[in-house]
Amino acid sequence: MGYVKRMTMPLGVMFIVSCSGSQPPPPAKTVFDPLTQELDRAREVQKTVDEKAAKTRQAIENQARGDAP
């Protein structure tokens, strides 16, 4: 009976260690990946357009106040 008690803990630890992987598996590709990539690209384009619009708006305001360009 003492032998079973002594082997239970190391066997449990070895089982847990053997089941844990060193690296998580890569995420599985889904049907929606191309769509999410397109949305990300569209957000980047919108960000660029917004930045250009803000610069143009600022230039117009500076010109209206008579500031030097």
Secondary structure, DSSP 8 states (H G I E B T S, - for coil): -HHHHHHHHHHHHHHHHHHS-SS-------TTHHHHHHHHHHHHHHHHHHHHHHHHHHHHHHHHHT---
